[in-house]
């Protein structure tokens, strides 16, 4: 019997021994990766529509403005400074969420939770988002402005959306510039309140 004939069965037995655990580990990794963030629906995936009469946390996670305002002028006249962006979410005629101001940027981002050390002890008070009920004819209004300290704030535009046209997770909306709209893109996140608090906080981040 040659040396190759001795080693081949041994190698095969080791491969047979290691293969099942490797398959289990790979499957577990894919399951975790798939479940980590299903809010961005890719091609062929199923978007979770809002449940009628369900309650959802809502906030704007990102806004991008055009390089110039809706009049094709600099956001700050006589300056090349970028705008200071703030947004409000209005539902049933009431402001249910107002962001802090992102200064000197064309792309502003926000989180749906407060991330301070002490905030982690506050439970539901960590959440920085409004709440809406998914009503059939419900509407959501997003108001965006360039905040100025010494002069009146400059409106960047107002977007009105049919609530039931949105879905759970991230809604990625793009717009064309018009005379009244300087908003290029808005990312709106909705998270169902009907789940454990730790899951809500994880999805709002």
N, CA, C and O of each residue as an XYZ file, in Angstrom:
820
protein
N       0.857     -1.207      0.000
C       0.000      0.000      0.000
C       0.884      1.244      0.000
O       1.839      1.314      0.774
N       0.589      2.222     -0.844
C       1.409      3.423     -0.956
C       1.034      4.414      0.130
O       0.048      4.250      0.848
N       1.879      5.477      0.226
C       1.625      6.514      1.228
C       0.324      7.233      0.946
O      -0.412      7.561      1.876
N       0.015      7.493     -0.358
C      -1.216      8.189     -0.716
C      -2.436      7.394     -0.309
O      -3.437      7.966      0.121
N      -2.365      6.076     -0.441
C      -3.496      5.227     -0.077
C      -3.742      5.264      1.413
O      -4.871      5.055      1.857
N      -2.681      5.532      2.220
C      -2.833      5.610      3.670
C      -3.481      6.913      4.109
O      -4.293      6.917      5.034
N      -3.135      8.020      3.459
C      -3.560      9.331      3.939
C      -4.933      9.722      3.429
O      -5.639     10.460      4.116
N      -5.344      9.263      2.257
C      -6.612      9.712      1.675
C      -7.811      9.393      2.557
O      -8.632     10.285      2.771
N      -7.970      8.162      3.090
C      -9.106      7.892      3.970
C      -9.097      8.764      5.208
O     -10.154      9.188      5.674
N      -7.884      9.047      5.766
C      -7.793      9.885      6.964
C      -8.281     11.292      6.670
O      -9.031     11.865      7.461
N      -7.857     11.865      5.522
C      -8.295     13.208      5.147
C      -9.803     13.247      4.959
O     -10.455     14.201      5.381
N     -10.359     12.230      4.336
C     -11.802     12.197      4.104
C     -12.565     12.151      5.413
O     -13.616     12.778      5.549
N     -12.031     11.401      6.387
C     -12.727     11.311      7.674
C     -12.713     12.641      8.401
O     -13.703     13.007      9.033
N     -11.600     13.379      8.323
C     -11.532     14.707      8.952
C     -12.507     15.670      8.289
O     -13.176     16.438      8.981
N     -12.602     15.647      6.960
C     -13.539     16.523      6.251
C     -14.969     16.189      6.643
O     -15.788     17.081      6.863
N     -15.262     14.891      6.728
C     -16.604     14.481      7.123
C     -16.926     14.902      8.542
O     -18.079     15.199      8.853
N     -15.906     14.932      9.423
C     -16.110     15.341     10.815
C     -16.345     16.841     10.946
O     -17.161     17.277     11.758
N     -15.623     17.638     10.141
C     -15.692     19.090     10.256
C     -16.851     19.705      9.482
O     -17.328     20.783      9.835
N     -17.304     19.034      8.434
C     -18.303     19.641      7.553
C     -19.614     20.004      8.255
O     -20.089     21.122      8.060
N     -20.229     19.127      9.061
C     -21.510     19.506      9.697
C     -21.429     20.751     10.582
O     -22.298     21.618     10.476
N     -20.404     20.876     11.463
C     -20.341     22.126     12.254
C     -20.159     23.369     11.400
O     -20.711     24.423     11.716
N     -19.383     23.259     10.313
C     -19.179     24.410      9.440
C     -20.481     24.824      8.774
O     -20.760     26.015      8.634
N     -21.277     23.847      8.364
C     -22.570     24.149      7.744
C     -23.474     24.857      8.741
O     -24.149     25.826      8.393
N     -23.490     24.372      9.988
C     -24.319     24.995     11.021
C     -23.874     26.425     11.295
O     -24.712     27.318     11.419
N     -22.558     26.656     11.391
C     -22.038     28.003     11.634
C     -22.382     28.940     10.496
O     -22.768     30.085     10.734
N     -22.249     28.472      9.254
C     -22.567     29.309      8.098
C     -24.039     29.669      8.079
O     -24.389     30.814      7.795
N     -24.907     28.713      8.376
C     -26.342     28.985      8.398
C     -26.684     29.993      9.475
O     -27.507     30.884      9.268
N     -26.035     29.844     10.647
C     -26.283     30.794     11.737
C     -25.849     32.196     11.380
O     -26.539     33.162     11.705
N     -24.703     32.323     10.710
C     -24.217     33.636     10.295
C     -25.180     34.296      9.327
O     -25.481     35.483      9.457
N     -25.668     33.525      8.349
C     -26.605     34.078      7.372
C     -27.902     34.490      8.029
O     -28.496     35.493      7.635
N     -28.358     33.741      9.023
C     -29.604     34.084      9.721
C     -29.455     35.389     10.480
O     -30.357     36.226     10.459
N     -28.314     35.573     11.157
C     -28.073     36.809     11.908
C     -27.964     37.991     10.966
O     -28.529     39.051     11.234
N     -27.229     37.820      9.840
C     -27.055     38.917      8.894
C     -28.383     39.326      8.286
O     -28.638     40.512      8.076
N     -29.231     38.344      8.005
C     -30.520     38.661      7.393
C     -31.433     39.378      8.366
O     -32.218     40.237      7.962
N     -31.340     39.036      9.651
C     -32.248     39.624     10.622
C     -31.750     40.901     11.247
O     -32.491     41.559     11.978
N     -30.491     41.276     10.975
C     -29.926     42.448     11.634
C     -30.655     43.714     11.240
O     -30.930     44.548     12.103
N     -30.979     43.889      9.971
C     -31.705     45.084      9.535
C     -32.464     44.776      8.262
O     -31.903     44.790      7.166
N     -33.764     44.496      8.425
C     -34.595     44.205      7.266
C     -35.381     45.424      6.846
O     -36.336     45.316      6.077
N     -34.978     46.620      7.357
C     -35.744     47.823      7.077
C     -35.542     48.310      5.648
O     -36.425     48.967      5.096
N     -34.403     48.004      5.040
C     -34.182     48.371      3.643
C     -34.565     47.181      2.771
O     -33.843     46.186      2.710
N     -35.672     47.290      2.119
C     -36.167     46.172      1.313
C     -35.440     46.137     -0.021
O     -35.512     47.091     -0.795
N     -34.737     45.039     -0.294
C     -34.024     44.901     -1.546
C     -34.937     44.342     -2.623
O     -36.093     44.017     -2.350
N     -34.422     44.225     -3.860
C     -35.226     43.688     -4.953
C     -35.746     42.295     -4.625
O     -34.979     41.429     -4.207
N     -37.030     42.076     -4.811
C     -37.622     40.772     -4.579
C     -38.036     40.522     -3.141
O     -38.739     39.548     -2.872
N     -37.622     41.373     -2.205
C     -38.012     41.179     -0.815
C     -39.383     41.792     -0.576
O     -39.836     42.655     -1.328
N     -40.032     41.329      0.483
C     -41.388     41.774      0.790
C     -41.333     42.920      1.788
O     -40.763     42.788      2.871
N     -41.929     44.042      1.414
C     -42.010     45.172      2.337
C     -43.198     44.977      3.263
O     -44.270     44.539      2.846
N     -42.983     45.311      4.526
C     -44.054     45.154      5.510
C     -44.924     46.397      5.522
O     -44.517     47.452      6.009
N     -46.113     46.262      4.988
C     -47.033     47.396      4.966
C     -47.504     47.696      6.387
O     -47.426     46.845      7.273
N     -47.988     48.903      6.586
C     -48.471     49.290      7.904
C     -49.788     48.583      8.202
O     -50.654     48.454      7.336
N     -49.915     48.132      9.434
C     -51.149     47.482      9.856
C     -52.201     48.557     10.151
O     -51.938     49.473     10.930
N     -53.373     48.461      9.548
C     -54.427     49.452      9.825
C     -54.674     49.593     11.328
O     -54.843     48.602     12.039
N     -54.691     50.823     11.786
C     -54.918     51.185     13.184
C     -53.727     50.863     14.088
O     -53.809     51.039     15.304
N     -52.620     50.392     13.504
C     -51.430     50.148     14.304
C     -50.730     51.451     14.665
O     -50.880     52.455     13.968
N     -49.969     51.434     15.750
C     -49.231     52.614     16.199
C     -47.752     52.422     15.881
O     -47.183     51.363     16.146
N     -47.129     53.468     15.304
C     -45.742     53.401     14.853
C     -44.949     54.606     15.338
O     -45.447     55.731     15.376
N     -43.706     54.338     15.706
C     -42.768     55.432     15.923
C     -42.292     55.912     14.558
O     -42.088     55.107     13.649
N     -42.115     57.225     14.414
C     -41.693     57.773     13.130
C     -40.711     58.918     13.352
O     -40.886     59.734     14.257
N     -39.689     58.968     12.525
C     -38.766     60.108     12.522
C     -38.038     60.135     11.184
O     -38.040     59.153     10.442
N     -37.422     61.260     10.891
C     -36.640     61.420      9.666
C     -35.181     61.102      9.996
O     -34.570     61.768     10.831
N     -34.626     60.081      9.338
C     -33.254     59.688      9.648
C     -32.217     60.392      8.779
O     -31.049     60.487      9.154
N     -32.649     60.889      7.610
C     -31.699     61.609      6.747
C     -32.444     62.559      5.816
O     -33.526     62.247      5.317
N     -31.848     63.713      5.597
C     -32.334     64.676      4.603
C     -31.141     65.161      3.794
O     -30.096     65.501      4.348
N     -31.309     65.189      2.481
C     -30.306     65.773      1.594
C     -30.960     66.923      0.831
O     -32.028     66.766      0.240
N     -30.302     68.076      0.855
C     -30.784     69.234      0.110
C     -29.964     69.413     -1.171
O     -28.833     68.938     -1.269
N     -30.553     70.103     -2.143
C     -29.810     70.447     -3.347
C     -28.715     71.464     -3.001
O     -28.827     72.167     -1.997
N     -27.654     71.549     -3.825
C     -26.551     72.489     -3.520
C     -26.985     73.946     -3.422
O     -26.359     74.741     -2.721
N     -28.071     74.295     -4.136
C     -28.632     75.641     -4.023
C     -30.109     75.514     -3.638
O     -30.712     74.451     -3.789
N     -30.674     76.602     -3.145
C     -32.059     76.542     -2.691
C     -33.034     76.468     -3.867
O     -32.624     76.411     -5.026
N     -34.312     76.472     -3.554
C     -35.325     76.298     -4.594
C     -35.355     77.448     -5.608
O     -35.951     77.312     -6.676
N     -34.718     78.572     -5.282
C     -34.593     79.692     -6.214
C     -33.241     79.680     -6.928
O     -32.864     80.641     -7.597
N     -32.521     78.559     -6.767
C     -31.185     78.397     -7.362
C     -30.190     79.439     -6.869
O     -29.291     79.854     -7.600
N     -30.364     79.849     -5.638
C     -29.443     80.782     -4.989
C     -28.761     80.086     -3.819
O     -29.249     79.058     -3.348
N     -27.623     80.636     -3.330
C     -26.957     80.028     -2.172
C     -27.898     79.974     -0.975
O     -28.742     80.851     -0.789
N     -27.738     78.935     -0.171
C     -28.581     78.813      1.014
C     -28.367     79.988      1.961
O     -29.315     80.468      2.582
N     -27.147     80.443      2.070
C     -26.843     81.642      2.856
C     -26.369     82.719      1.882
O     -25.242     82.640      1.393
N     -27.202     83.727      1.587
C     -26.846     84.765      0.610
C     -25.502     85.414      0.928
O     -25.221     85.769      2.072
N     -24.681     85.559     -0.107
C     -23.375     86.182      0.067
C     -22.356     85.293      0.729
O     -21.298     85.767      1.144
N     -22.650     84.005      0.838
C     -21.744     83.087      1.518
C     -21.767     81.734      0.826
O     -22.731     81.396      0.139
N     -20.701     80.959      1.007
C     -20.671     79.589      0.479
C     -20.988     78.573      1.570
O     -20.845     77.368      1.361
N     -21.419     79.057      2.733
C     -21.725     78.165      3.855
C     -22.899     77.248      3.518
O     -23.845     77.652      2.842
N     -22.822     76.029      3.992
C     -23.913     75.082      3.799
C     -25.051     75.379      4.772
O     -24.842     76.066      5.771
N     -26.250     74.872      4.493
C     -27.390     75.158      5.367
C     -27.309     74.444      6.707
O     -26.593     73.454      6.857
N     -28.050     74.956      7.670
C     -28.227     74.322      8.984
C     -29.628     73.698      8.971
O     -30.630     74.409      9.048
N     -29.689     72.371      8.872
C     -30.940     71.688      8.546
C     -31.681     71.220      9.800
O     -31.095     70.638     10.713
N     -32.981     71.492      9.815
C     -33.870     71.012     10.871
C     -35.173     70.555     10.218
O     -35.578     71.098      9.190
N     -35.819     69.572     10.806
C     -37.093     69.104     10.247
C     -38.135     68.892     11.327
O     -37.814     68.686     12.498
N     -39.386     68.946     10.908
C     -40.521     68.651     11.780
C     -41.417     67.637     11.085
O     -41.566     67.655      9.863
N     -42.014     66.752     11.881
C     -43.012     65.812     11.385
C     -44.360     66.212     11.973
O     -44.517     66.323     13.189
N     -45.326     66.427     11.088
C     -46.656     66.881     11.510
C     -47.679     65.811     11.153
O     -47.693     65.290     10.038
N     -48.541     65.491     12.127
C     -49.612     64.512     11.923
C     -50.885     65.043     12.549
O     -50.884     65.463     13.706
N     -51.953     65.026     11.806
C     -53.251     65.542     12.248
C     -53.136     66.986     12.755
O     -53.758     67.363     13.749
N     -52.333     67.775     12.054
C     -52.201     69.187     12.382
C     -51.334     69.501     13.580
O     -51.261     70.655     14.003
N     -50.668     68.488     14.140
C     -49.817     68.688     15.322
C     -48.393     68.239     15.044
O     -48.172     67.213     14.401
N     -47.430     69.009     15.527
C     -46.030     68.613     15.416
C     -45.754     67.503     16.420
O     -45.838     67.722     17.628
N     -45.426     66.317     15.927
C     -45.180     65.178     16.804
C     -43.691     64.884     16.961
O     -43.292     64.086     17.809
N     -42.875     65.539     16.135
C     -41.421     65.332     16.218
C     -40.727     66.547     15.632
O     -41.118     67.057     14.582
N     -39.685     67.005     16.327
C     -38.832     68.062     15.796
C     -37.390     67.676     16.050
O     -37.013     67.361     17.179
N     -36.593     67.701     15.012
C     -35.191     67.297     15.133
C     -34.356     68.415     15.731
O     -34.790     69.564     15.806
N     -33.152     68.058     16.156
C     -32.172     69.095     16.438
C     -31.610     69.587     15.106
O     -31.980     69.074     14.050
N     -30.727     70.567     15.150
C     -30.211     71.197     13.929
C     -28.848     70.623     13.557
O     -27.924     70.612     14.370
N     -28.736     70.151     12.326
C     -27.435     69.734     11.778
C     -26.824     70.925     11.059
O     -27.390     71.413     10.081
N     -25.688     71.395     11.526
C     -25.109     72.631     11.008
C     -24.144     72.383      9.851
O     -23.417     71.391      9.809
N     -24.172     73.342      8.905
C     -23.215     73.403      7.806
C     -23.102     72.085      7.040
O     -22.025     71.494      6.959
N     -24.222     71.633      6.482
C     -24.208     70.377      5.749
C     -25.331     70.342      4.725
O     -26.368     70.980      4.902
N     -25.116     69.600      3.662
C     -26.186     69.330      2.695
C     -26.862     67.991      2.974
O     -27.955     67.723      2.475
N     -26.203     67.150      3.776
C     -26.773     65.857      4.158
C     -26.806     65.781      5.680
O     -25.765     65.693      6.331
N     -28.003     65.815      6.232
C     -28.176     65.782      7.682
C     -28.708     64.415      8.102
O     -29.542     63.829      7.413
N     -28.224     63.914      9.230
C     -28.652     62.610      9.720
C     -29.025     62.689     11.193
O     -28.455     63.462     11.964
N     -30.008     61.859     11.560
C     -30.478     61.806     12.940
C     -30.720     60.358     13.348
O     -30.954     59.487     12.510
N     -30.658     60.126     14.647
C     -30.992     58.822     15.213
C     -32.352     58.923     15.906
O     -32.777     60.004     16.314
N     -33.019     57.785     16.031
C     -34.303     57.775     16.707
C     -34.199     57.531     18.192
O     -35.213     57.390     18.876
N     -32.965     57.480     18.704
C     -32.767     57.308     20.147
C     -31.681     58.257     20.621
O     -30.792     58.630     19.856
N     -31.757     58.644     21.888
C     -30.697     59.407     22.526
C     -29.605     58.428     22.946
O     -29.891     57.390     23.542
N     -28.359     58.760     22.634
C     -27.269     57.811     22.831
C     -26.342     58.168     23.997
O     -25.267     57.584     24.126
N     -26.741     59.113     24.843
C     -25.905     59.473     25.982
C     -25.804     58.346     26.997
O     -26.637     57.440     27.010
N     -24.775     58.402     27.854
C     -24.570     57.350     28.859
C     -25.771     57.208     29.770
O     -26.224     56.094     30.033
N     -26.297     58.340     30.261
C     -27.430     58.292     31.176
C     -28.715     57.895     30.464
O     -29.627     57.353     31.088
N     -28.795     58.161     29.159
C     -30.008     57.840     28.409
C     -30.297     56.343     28.419
O     -31.454     55.933     28.321
N     -29.247     55.522     28.538
C     -29.435     54.082     28.518
C     -30.199     53.589     29.740
O     -30.697     52.464     29.747
N     -30.293     54.412     30.760
C     -31.013     54.045     31.971
C     -32.470     54.471     31.927
O     -33.227     54.184     32.854
N     -32.875     55.156     30.857
C     -34.191     55.774     30.824
C     -35.252     54.935     30.135
O     -36.419     55.327     30.118
N     -34.889     53.802     29.569
C     -35.873     52.957     28.919
C     -36.531     53.656     27.749
O     -35.858     54.127     26.833
N     -37.866     53.720     27.786
C     -38.609     54.296     26.668
C     -38.285     55.760     26.451
O     -38.474     56.275     25.349
N     -37.798     56.445     27.481
C     -37.446     57.856     27.332
C     -36.211     58.048     26.460
O     -35.877     59.176     26.095
N     -35.530     56.948     26.124
C     -34.416     57.032     25.177
C     -34.914     57.394     23.780
O     -34.178     57.964     22.974
N     -36.168     57.055     23.508
C     -36.698     57.186     22.149
C     -36.889     58.648     21.777
O     -37.477     59.429     22.525
N     -36.380     58.996     20.607
C     -36.529     60.345     20.078
C     -37.246     60.247     18.735
O     -36.629     60.347     17.674
N     -38.554     60.049     18.801
C     -39.370     59.882     17.601
C     -40.811     60.202     17.946
O     -41.215     60.106     19.105
N     -41.587     60.582     16.938
C     -43.004     60.809     17.147
C     -43.770     59.500     17.047
O     -43.199     58.454     16.735
N     -45.064     59.568     17.314
C     -45.921     58.395     17.180
C     -47.125     58.731     16.304
O     -47.724     59.799     16.430
N     -47.466     57.796     15.412
C     -48.632     57.975     14.555
C     -49.460     56.700     14.582
O     -48.957     55.616     14.878
N     -50.744     56.853     14.265
C     -51.604     55.692     14.076
C     -51.874     55.533     12.583
O     -52.148     56.511     11.888
N     -51.796     54.312     12.102
C     -51.961     54.050     10.677
C     -53.443     54.091     10.297
O     -54.130     53.070     10.294
N     -53.907     55.280      9.981
C     -55.293     55.483      9.580
C     -55.412     55.479      8.062
O     -54.482     55.885      7.365
N     -56.541     55.028      7.551
C     -56.751     54.857      6.124
C     -56.460     56.126      5.338
O     -55.769     56.079      4.320
N     -56.977     57.253      5.795
C     -56.799     58.515      5.075
C     -55.764     59.416      5.758
O     -55.734     60.623      5.517
N     -54.925     58.832      6.601
C     -53.948     59.618      7.345
C     -52.856     60.201      6.457
O     -52.465     59.603      5.455
N     -52.374     61.374      6.841
C     -51.302     62.041      6.103
C     -50.183     62.428      7.066
O     -50.407     62.694      8.247
N     -48.990     62.449      6.523
C     -47.800     62.836      7.264
C     -47.147     63.988      6.512
O     -46.936     63.905      5.303
N     -46.830     65.056      7.223
C     -46.207     66.221      6.596
C     -44.814     66.419      7.161
O     -44.627     66.441      8.377
N     -43.832     66.564      6.274
C     -42.447     66.805      6.668
C     -42.091     68.240      6.293
O     -42.151     68.613      5.121
N     -41.724     69.034      7.276
C     -41.330     70.424      7.056
C     -39.823     70.534      7.276
O     -39.308     70.124      8.316
N     -39.128     71.087      6.294
C     -37.669     71.199      6.369
C     -37.280     72.665      6.227
O     -37.838     73.388      5.402
N     -36.311     73.098      7.046
C     -35.886     74.494      6.985
C     -34.394     74.624      7.228
O     -33.752     73.773      7.844
N     -33.871     75.734      6.713
C     -32.484     76.146      6.969
C     -32.540     77.149      8.116
O     -33.072     78.249      7.974
N     -31.981     76.747      9.251
C     -32.068     77.566     10.461
C     -31.042     78.690     10.424
O     -29.851     78.451     10.219
N     -31.514     79.917     10.623
C     -30.636     81.083     10.689
C     -30.789     81.745     12.058
O     -31.887     81.804     12.610
N     -29.690     82.234     12.589
C     -29.707     82.825     13.924
C     -30.155     84.276     13.885
O     -30.985     84.689     14.695
N     -29.617     85.056     12.954
C     -29.866     86.496     12.935
C     -31.005     86.903     12.009
O     -31.511     88.021     12.099
N     -31.405     86.005     11.125
C     -32.480     86.307     10.172
C     -33.530     85.206     10.256
O     -33.258     84.149     10.825
N     -34.730     85.425      9.702
C     -35.755     84.370      9.720
C     -35.267     83.102      9.033
O     -34.494     83.153      8.076
N     -35.735     81.954      9.543
C     -35.352     80.685      8.939
C     -35.862     80.592      7.505
O     -36.941     81.091      7.185
N     -35.076     79.950      6.650
C     -35.443     79.793      5.248
C     -36.067     78.420      5.025
O     -35.413     77.407      5.273
N     -37.318     78.360      4.561
C     -37.929     77.055      4.299
C     -37.245     76.353      3.131
O     -36.988     76.961      2.092
N     -36.954     75.068      3.313
C     -36.376     74.269      2.229
C     -37.456     73.491      1.498
O     -37.226     72.981      0.402
N     -38.625     73.400      2.098
C     -39.722     72.716      1.426
C     -40.601     71.962      2.401
O     -40.216     71.695      3.539
N     -41.787     71.625      1.931
C     -42.754     70.839      2.695
C     -43.191     69.665      1.835
O     -43.554     69.839      0.671
N     -43.155     68.473      2.408
C     -43.554     67.249      1.698
C     -44.738     66.631      2.434
O     -44.667     66.392      3.640
N     -45.808     66.375      1.720
C     -46.990     65.732      2.308
C     -47.118     64.325      1.742
O     -47.078     64.129      0.527
N     -47.272     63.345      2.634
C     -47.292     61.939      2.236
C     -48.547     61.253      2.763
O     -49.034     61.566      3.849
N     -49.059     60.316      1.976
C     -50.148     59.472      2.463
C     -49.547     58.404      3.370
O     -48.676     57.641      2.951
N     -50.007     58.357      4.588
C     -49.399     57.481      5.580
C     -49.421     56.015      5.153
O     -48.438     55.301      5.350
N     -50.527     55.561      4.572
C     -50.639     54.155      4.206
C     -49.840     53.801      2.951
O     -49.756     52.630      2.581
N     -49.247     54.812      2.290
C     -48.332     54.539      1.177
C     -46.934     54.195      1.679
O     -46.096     53.707      0.920
N     -46.688     54.452      2.959
C     -45.387     54.158      3.551
C     -45.376     52.727      4.070
O     -46.420     52.077      4.143
N     -44.200     52.242      4.428
C     -44.076     50.887      4.956
C     -43.170     50.905      6.174
O     -42.451     51.873      6.425
N     -43.220     49.817      6.920
C     -42.380     49.705      8.100
C     -40.912     49.638      7.688
O     -40.570     49.005      6.689
N     -40.048     50.293      8.462
C     -38.631     50.355      8.120
C     -38.297     51.688      7.488
O     -38.946     52.694      7.775
N     -37.289     51.705      6.629
C     -36.824     52.944      6.005
C     -37.535     53.174      4.676
O     -37.535     52.307      3.802
N     -38.137     54.345      4.535
C     -38.751     54.777      3.290
C     -37.815     55.799      2.643
O     -37.604     56.886      3.181
N     -37.264     55.445      1.498
C     -36.269     56.262      0.806
C     -36.963     57.024     -0.326
O     -37.356     56.431     -1.330
N     -37.111     58.335     -0.157
C     -37.878     59.155     -1.088
C     -36.990     60.200     -1.751
O     -36.245     60.905     -1.070
N     -37.064     60.304     -3.081
C     -36.284     61.288     -3.832
C     -37.228     62.259     -4.532
O     -38.361     61.913     -4.867
N     -36.736     63.493     -4.748
C     -37.584     64.546     -5.299
C     -36.818     65.349     -6.351
O     -35.590     65.426     -6.328
N     -37.571     65.939     -7.264
C     -37.028     66.888     -8.223
C     -37.142     68.299     -7.645
O     -38.105     68.630     -6.952
N     -36.142     69.115     -7.946
C     -36.214     70.492     -7.447
C     -37.325     71.252     -8.173
O     -37.460     71.167     -9.394
N     -38.108     71.987     -7.406
C     -39.141     72.845     -7.970
C     -39.011     74.226     -7.336
O     -38.149     74.459     -6.489
N     -39.875     75.125     -7.758
C     -39.835     76.488     -7.227
C     -40.039     76.526     -5.706
O     -39.544     77.425     -5.026
N     -40.774     75.542     -5.187
C     -41.044     75.539     -3.748
C     -40.358     74.438     -2.981
O     -40.608     74.269     -1.787
N     -39.480     73.670     -3.650
C     -38.887     72.507     -2.985
C     -37.395     72.414     -3.266
O     -36.976     72.249     -4.412
N     -36.593     72.523     -2.201
C     -35.148     72.385     -2.320
C     -34.650     71.083     -1.727
O     -33.449     70.911     -1.518
N     -35.573     70.158     -1.452
C     -35.229     68.870     -0.850
C     -34.935     67.852     -1.954
O     -35.743     67.659     -2.863
N     -33.789     67.216     -1.867
C     -33.406     66.211     -2.866
C     -33.809     64.801     -2.440
O     -34.236     63.991     -3.262
N     -33.666     64.519     -1.142
C     -33.906     63.152     -0.668
C     -34.289     63.170      0.807
O     -33.754     63.958      1.587
N     -35.222     62.294      1.181
C     -35.618     62.126      2.580
C     -35.685     60.634      2.898
O     -36.233     59.853      2.120
N     -35.129     60.246      4.035
C     -35.269     58.890      4.557
C     -36.128     58.965      5.821
O     -35.748     59.595      6.808
N     -37.286     58.315      5.771
C     -38.217     58.313      6.896
C     -38.290     56.894      7.451
O     -38.469     55.936      6.699
N     -38.151     56.765      8.755
C     -38.193     55.429      9.365
C     -39.445     55.282     10.224
O     -39.766     56.155     11.030
N     -40.150     54.161     10.037
C     -41.296     53.806     10.860
C     -41.035     52.466     11.530
O     -40.607     51.509     10.884
N     -41.297     52.409     12.831
C     -41.071     51.190     13.618
C     -42.322     50.906     14.442
O     -42.804     51.778     15.165
N     -42.844     49.691     14.334
C     -44.048     49.321     15.070
C     -43.808     49.383     16.582
O     -42.759     48.974     17.081
N     -44.802     49.902     17.287
C     -44.718     49.941     18.749
C     -45.085     48.601     19.363
O     -44.878     48.384     20.557
N     -45.633     47.695     18.547
C     -46.120     46.409     19.029
C     -45.006     45.368     19.030
O     -45.063     44.384     18.294
N     -43.992     45.596     19.865
C     -42.874     44.666     20.011
C     -42.084     45.060     21.251
O     -42.278     46.156     21.777
N     -41.196     44.190     21.730
C     -40.428     44.503     22.942
C     -39.625     45.795     22.795
O     -39.176     46.136     21.701
N     -39.451     46.505     23.903
C     -38.770     47.789     23.889
C     -37.354     47.688     23.336
O     -36.913     48.576     22.606
N     -36.640     46.626     23.672
C     -35.261     46.507     23.190
C     -35.222     46.375     21.674
O     -34.295     46.868     21.030
N     -36.231     45.708     21.096
C     -36.287     45.605     19.633
C     -36.601     46.952     19.006
O     -36.035     47.304     17.971
N     -37.506     47.713     19.628
C     -37.853     49.038     19.126
C     -36.622     49.936     19.094
O     -36.337     50.580     18.084
N     -35.900     49.973     20.201
C     -34.721     50.828     20.303
C     -33.664     50.414     19.287
O     -33.022     51.268     18.675
N     -33.478     49.110     19.104
C     -32.504     48.631     18.132
C     -32.848     49.064     16.708
O     -31.953     49.405     15.935
N     -34.124     49.055     16.356
C     -34.541     49.416     15.001
C     -34.583     50.937     14.796
O     -34.504     51.412     13.663
N     -34.704     51.687     15.877
C     -34.734     53.147     15.749
C     -33.348     53.747     15.589
O     -33.218     54.907     15.198
N     -32.328     52.985     15.880
C     -30.960     53.509     15.778
C     -30.599     53.742     14.310
O     -29.489     54.181     14.009
